[in-house]
Amino acid sequence: MKPRLFLAAVLLFVASWASASAQESLLIPDEGDPVIVYTHKFKPADFEAGKKLVIDGFTQAINDHGLDRLIFFLVDEHASEVVAISIFPDEEAMQAWQAAGVRHKVLEELEAARRQPLIYQHFVLESMHSIDSGK
């Protein structure tokens, strides 16, 4: 696994457990859940608009589609990249999102701001660990 993806995975697990403590209604992922990592690489001049559209546009599209799922948005301003990590409750929900018209509408809006095509990687959640050293 690339170092950047490894870091994203570590952040995902830590953030999900920390968020779960703060928000009882948050969906806790299960081992075996499908995970998709979407990497959006923008032209530097279009980064801020692209970042806003990824975060706000996809959040609204997810709500409009009626999905409940865990999603993390990671931002690397220096590289003009936004990584969205989505954990789905099952394969059916993942496939429904991939085919959703509201998703494709946002992707079309993003096209002009990109410096390269969307990078899509599919994973399966193998395990999660929360470590509390008592500090």
PyRosetta script that sets phi, psi and omega in degrees:
from pyrosetta import init, pose_from_sequence

init()
pose = pose_from_sequence("MKPRLFLAAVLLFVASWASASAQESLLIPDEGDPVIVYTHKFKPADFEAGKKLVIDGFTQAINDHGLDRLIFFLVDEHASEVVAISIFPDEEAMQAWQAAGVRHKVLEELEAARRQPLIYQHFVLESMHSIDSGK")
pose.set_psi(1, 137.6)
pose.set_omega(1, 179.3)
pose.set_phi(2, -63.6)
pose.set_psi(2, 147.7)
pose.set_omega(2, -178.9)
pose.set_phi(3, -55.4)
pose.set_psi(3, -38.2)
pose.set_omega(3, -179.0)
pose.set_phi(4, -64.7)
pose.set_psi(4, -41.0)
pose.set_omega(4, 179.0)
pose.set_phi(5, -70.4)
pose.set_psi(5, -36.4)
pose.set_omega(5, 177.3)
pose.set_phi(6, -61.5)
pose.set_psi(6, -44.5)
pose.set_omega(6, 178.2)
pose.set_phi(7, -61.7)
pose.set_psi(7, -43.2)
pose.set_omega(7, 178.7)
pose.set_phi(8, -60.6)
pose.set_psi(8, -42.3)
pose.set_omega(8, 179.8)
pose.set_phi(9, -64.4)
pose.set_psi(9, -43.6)
pose.set_omega(9, 178.8)
pose.set_phi(10, -61.9)
pose.set_psi(10, -46.0)
pose.set_omega(10, 178.8)
pose.set_phi(11, -62.0)
pose.set_psi(11, -38.9)
pose.set_omega(11, 178.8)
pose.set_phi(12, -59.2)
pose.set_psi(12, -49.4)
pose.set_omega(12, -177.8)
pose.set_phi(13, -65.8)
pose.set_psi(13, -44.8)
pose.set_omega(13, -179.4)
pose.set_phi(14, -63.8)
pose.set_psi(14, -45.8)
pose.set_omega(14, -178.6)
pose.set_phi(15, -65.9)
pose.set_psi(15, -36.5)
pose.set_omega(15, -179.2)
pose.set_phi(16, -65.6)
pose.set_psi(16, -41.1)
pose.set_omega(16, 179.1)
pose.set_phi(17, -70.7)
pose.set_psi(17, -40.4)
pose.set_omega(17, 178.3)
pose.set_phi(18, -64.4)
pose.set_psi(18, -42.0)
pose.set_omega(18, 179.1)
pose.set_phi(19, -65.4)
pose.set_psi(19, -36.9)
pose.set_omega(19, -179.1)
pose.set_phi(20, -61.2)
pose.set_psi(20, -36.6)
pose.set_omega(20, 178.8)
pose.set_phi(21, -67.4)
pose.set_psi(21, -35.3)
pose.set_omega(21, -176.5)
pose.set_phi(22, -83.4)
pose.set_psi(22, -26.6)
pose.set_omega(22, -175.3)
pose.set_phi(23, -131.3)
pose.set_psi(23, 103.1)
pose.set_omega(23, -176.9)
pose.set_phi(24, -63.2)
pose.set_psi(24, -26.9)
pose.set_omega(24, -176.1)
pose.set_phi(25, -82.0)
pose.set_psi(25, -5.9)
pose.set_omega(25, -178.5)
pose.set_phi(26, -65.3)
pose.set_psi(26, 138.4)
pose.set_omega(26, 177.3)
pose.set_phi(27, -73.8)
pose.set_psi(27, 124.3)
pose.set_omega(27, 177.6)
pose.set_phi(28, -91.0)
pose.set_psi(28, 125.4)
pose.set_omega(28, -180.0)
pose.set_phi(29, -64.9)
pose.set_psi(29, 154.2)
pose.set_omega(29, 176.2)
pose.set_phi(30, -115.0)
pose.set_psi(30, 152.3)
pose.set_omega(30, 173.6)
pose.set_phi(31, -57.2)
pose.set_psi(31, 137.5)
pose.set_omega(31, -178.3)
pose.set_phi(32, 94.9)
pose.set_psi(32, -10.8)
pose.set_omega(32, 178.3)
pose.set_phi(33, -65.0)
pose.set_psi(33, 142.4)
pose.set_omega(33, 175.3)
pose.set_phi(34, -73.6)
pose.set_psi(34, 141.2)
pose.set_omega(34, 179.3)
pose.set_phi(35, -128.8)
pose.set_psi(35, 134.2)
pose.set_omega(35, 174.1)
pose.set_phi(36, -121.2)
pose.set_psi(36, 133.9)
pose.set_omega(36, 174.9)
pose.set_phi(37, -109.4)
pose.set_psi(37, 117.2)
pose.set_omega(37, 178.9)
pose.set_phi(38, -107.0)
pose.set_psi(38, 124.0)
pose.set_omega(38, 178.3)
pose.set_phi(39, -112.7)
pose.set_psi(39, 119.8)
pose.set_omega(39, 179.4)
pose.set_phi(40, -105.1)
pose.set_psi(40, 118.7)
pose.set_omega(40, 179.4)
pose.set_phi(41, -110.5)
pose.set_psi(41, 115.9)
pose.set_omega(41, -173.9)
pose.set_phi(42, -104.2)
pose.set_psi(42, 157.2)
pose.set_omega(42, 168.9)
pose.set_phi(43, -66.1)
pose.set_psi(43, 138.5)
pose.set_omega(43, -177.1)
pose.set_phi(44, -52.9)
pose.set_psi(44, -39.9)
pose.set_omega(44, -179.0)
pose.set_phi(45, -66.5)
pose.set_psi(45, -23.1)
pose.set_omega(45, -177.5)
pose.set_phi(46, -105.4)
pose.set_psi(46, 6.7)
pose.set_omega(46, -172.9)
pose.set_phi(47, -60.5)
pose.set_psi(47, -51.2)
pose.set_omega(47, -175.9)
pose.set_phi(48, -60.6)
pose.set_psi(48, -44.9)
pose.set_omega(48, 178.6)
pose.set_phi(49, -65.4)
pose.set_psi(49, -40.9)
pose.set_omega(49, 178.7)
pose.set_phi(50, -64.3)
pose.set_psi(50, -43.9)
pose.set_omega(50, 178.9)
pose.set_phi(51, -59.7)
pose.set_psi(51, -46.6)
pose.set_omega(51, 180.0)
pose.set_phi(52, -61.4)
pose.set_psi(52, -43.2)
pose.set_omega(52, -179.5)
pose.set_phi(53, -67.0)
pose.set_psi(53, -39.5)
pose.set_omega(53, 177.4)
pose.set_phi(54, -61.8)
pose.set_psi(54, -51.4)
pose.set_omega(54, -175.1)
pose.set_phi(55, -70.4)
pose.set_psi(55, -53.7)
pose.set_omega(55, -177.3)
pose.set_phi(56, -75.3)
pose.set_psi(56, -42.1)
pose.set_omega(56, -176.9)
pose.set_phi(57, -65.1)
pose.set_psi(57, -46.4)
pose.set_omega(57, -179.9)
pose.set_phi(58, -73.0)
pose.set_psi(58, -33.4)
pose.set_omega(58, 176.5)
pose.set_phi(59, -61.1)
pose.set_psi(59, -45.9)
pose.set_omega(59, 178.6)
pose.set_phi(60, -65.6)
pose.set_psi(60, -41.8)
pose.set_omega(60, 179.7)
pose.set_phi(61, -62.0)
pose.set_psi(61, -39.7)
pose.set_omega(61, 178.0)
pose.set_phi(62, -63.2)
pose.set_psi(62, -44.9)
pose.set_omega(62, 178.2)
pose.set_phi(63, -62.7)
pose.set_psi(63, -44.1)
pose.set_omega(63, 179.7)
pose.set_phi(64, -63.6)
pose.set_psi(64, -33.3)
pose.set_omega(64, -179.6)
pose.set_phi(65, -77.9)
pose.set_psi(65, -15.8)
pose.set_omega(65, 176.8)
pose.set_phi(66, 80.5)
pose.set_psi(66, 28.7)
pose.set_omega(66, -178.8)
pose.set_phi(67, -93.7)
pose.set_psi(67, 145.1)
pose.set_omega(67, 168.5)
pose.set_phi(68, -111.2)
pose.set_psi(68, 119.4)
pose.set_omega(68, 177.4)
pose.set_phi(69, -164.4)
pose.set_psi(69, 166.6)
pose.set_omega(69, 179.7)
pose.set_phi(70, -95.3)
pose.set_psi(70, 129.7)
pose.set_omega(70, 179.1)
pose.set_phi(71, -139.5)
pose.set_psi(71, 137.8)
pose.set_omega(71, 177.3)
pose.set_phi(72, -120.2)
pose.set_psi(72, 137.8)
pose.set_omega(72, 175.1)
pose.set_phi(73, -112.3)
pose.set_psi(73, 119.0)
pose.set_omega(73, 178.5)
pose.set_phi(74, -109.1)
pose.set_psi(74, 136.6)
pose.set_omega(74, -175.4)
pose.set_phi(75, -122.0)
pose.set_psi(75, 131.9)
pose.set_omega(75, 172.5)
pose.set_phi(76, -121.6)
pose.set_psi(76, 93.7)
pose.set_omega(76, -176.3)
pose.set_phi(77, -63.2)
pose.set_psi(77, -35.8)
pose.set_omega(77, -178.0)
pose.set_phi(78, -66.2)
pose.set_psi(78, -32.4)
pose.set_omega(78, 179.6)
pose.set_phi(79, -97.5)
pose.set_psi(79, -2.0)
pose.set_omega(79, -177.4)
pose.set_phi(80, 56.7)
pose.set_psi(80, 47.1)
pose.set_omega(80, -177.3)
pose.set_phi(81, -127.0)
pose.set_psi(81, 146.4)
pose.set_omega(81, 171.7)
pose.set_phi(82, -127.4)
pose.set_psi(82, 128.1)
pose.set_omega(82, 177.9)
pose.set_phi(83, -111.5)
pose.set_psi(83, 126.4)
pose.set_omega(83, 175.8)
pose.set_phi(84, -110.4)
pose.set_psi(84, 124.1)
pose.set_omega(84, 179.2)
pose.set_phi(85, -111.5)
pose.set_psi(85, 116.5)
pose.set_omega(85, -178.0)
pose.set_phi(86, -114.0)
pose.set_psi(86, 129.4)
pose.set_omega(86, 175.1)
pose.set_phi(87, -110.7)
pose.set_psi(87, 122.4)
pose.set_omega(87, -177.4)
pose.set_phi(88, -101.8)
pose.set_psi(88, 150.0)
pose.set_omega(88, -179.7)
pose.set_phi(89, -71.4)
pose.set_psi(89, -21.8)
pose.set_omega(89, 178.8)
pose.set_phi(90, -165.8)
pose.set_psi(90, 171.9)
pose.set_omega(90, -177.2)
pose.set_phi(91, -64.5)
pose.set_psi(91, -37.0)
pose.set_omega(91, -180.0)
pose.set_phi(92, -62.3)
pose.set_psi(92, -44.7)
pose.set_omega(92, 178.8)
pose.set_phi(93, -63.8)
pose.set_psi(93, -39.3)
pose.set_omega(93, 178.8)
pose.set_phi(94, -63.4)
pose.set_psi(94, -45.9)
pose.set_omega(94, -179.3)
pose.set_phi(95, -66.2)
pose.set_psi(95, -37.3)
pose.set_omega(95, 177.4)
pose.set_phi(96, -62.9)
pose.set_psi(96, -40.3)
pose.set_omega(96, 178.6)
pose.set_phi(97, -67.5)
pose.set_psi(97, -42.5)
pose.set_omega(97, -179.4)
pose.set_phi(98, -59.8)
pose.set_psi(98, -32.6)
pose.set_omega(98, -177.8)
pose.set_phi(99, -92.6)
pose.set_psi(99, -6.7)
pose.set_omega(99, -172.7)
pose.set_phi(100, -64.5)
pose.set_psi(100, 132.3)
pose.set_omega(100, 177.6)
pose.set_phi(101, -61.7)
pose.set_psi(101, -36.9)
pose.set_omega(101, 179.6)
pose.set_phi(102, -64.4)
pose.set_psi(102, -33.2)
pose.set_omega(102, 176.4)
pose.set_phi(103, -66.9)
pose.set_psi(103, -47.5)
pose.set_omega(103, -177.4)
pose.set_phi(104, -65.7)
pose.set_psi(104, -31.3)
pose.set_omega(104, 177.1)
pose.set_phi(105, -62.7)
pose.set_psi(105, -45.0)
pose.set_omega(105, 178.8)
pose.set_phi(106, -65.7)
pose.set_psi(106, -42.3)
pose.set_omega(106, 178.4)
pose.set_phi(107, -58.2)
pose.set_psi(107, -40.9)
pose.set_omega(107, 177.9)
pose.set_phi(108, -63.5)
pose.set_psi(108, -40.2)
pose.set_omega(108, 178.5)
pose.set_phi(109, -64.7)
pose.set_psi(109, -30.5)
pose.set_omega(109, -178.0)
pose.set_phi(110, -79.8)
pose.set_psi(110, -20.1)
pose.set_omega(110, -169.8)
pose.set_phi(111, -52.1)
pose.set_psi(111, -46.5)
pose.set_omega(111, -175.9)
pose.set_phi(112, -67.9)
pose.set_psi(112, -23.8)
pose.set_omega(112, -177.4)
pose.set_phi(113, -86.0)
pose.set_psi(113, -14.2)
pose.set_omega(113, -175.3)
pose.set_phi(114, -78.8)
pose.set_psi(114, 148.3)
pose.set_omega(114, 172.2)
pose.set_phi(115, -98.8)
pose.set_psi(115, -11.1)
pose.set_omega(115, 174.3)
pose.set_phi(116, -158.9)
pose.set_psi(116, 162.6)
pose.set_omega(116, -177.9)
pose.set_phi(117, -60.9)
pose.set_psi(117, 156.8)
pose.set_omega(117, 176.5)
pose.set_phi(118, -55.9)
pose.set_psi(118, 134.8)
pose.set_omega(118, 175.6)
pose.set_phi(119, -98.6)
pose.set_psi(119, 125.6)
pose.set_omega(119, -174.7)
pose.set_phi(120, -122.3)
pose.set_psi(120, 124.1)
pose.set_omega(120, 178.1)
pose.set_phi(121, -130.9)
pose.set_psi(121, 132.0)
pose.set_omega(121, -178.6)
pose.set_phi(122, -106.4)
pose.set_psi(122, 132.0)
pose.set_omega(122, 179.1)
pose.set_phi(123, -131.8)
pose.set_psi(123, 170.5)
pose.set_omega(123, 170.8)
pose.set_phi(124, -122.4)
pose.set_psi(124, 132.4)
pose.set_omega(124, 179.5)
pose.set_phi(125, -67.3)
pose.set_psi(125, 111.9)
pose.set_omega(125, -176.8)
pose.set_phi(126, -83.1)
pose.set_psi(126, -48.3)
pose.set_omega(126, 179.6)
pose.set_phi(127, -162.3)
pose.set_psi(127, 160.5)
pose.set_omega(127, 176.5)
pose.set_phi(128, -134.7)
pose.set_psi(128, 144.8)
pose.set_omega(128, 179.7)
pose.set_phi(129, -138.1)
pose.set_psi(129, 138.7)
pose.set_omega(129, 173.0)
pose.set_phi(130, -115.8)
pose.set_psi(130, 126.2)
pose.set_omega(130, -178.4)
pose.set_phi(131, -116.6)
pose.set_psi(131, 120.0)
pose.set_omega(131, 178.3)
pose.set_phi(132, -119.9)
pose.set_psi(132, 105.3)
pose.set_omega(132, -176.6)
pose.set_phi(133, -83.1)
pose.set_psi(133, 1.8)
pose.set_omega(133, 177.9)
pose.set_phi(134, 81.4)
pose.set_psi(134, 10.3)
pose.set_omega(134, -179.7)
pose.set_phi(135, -87.9)
pose.dump_pdb("model.pdb")
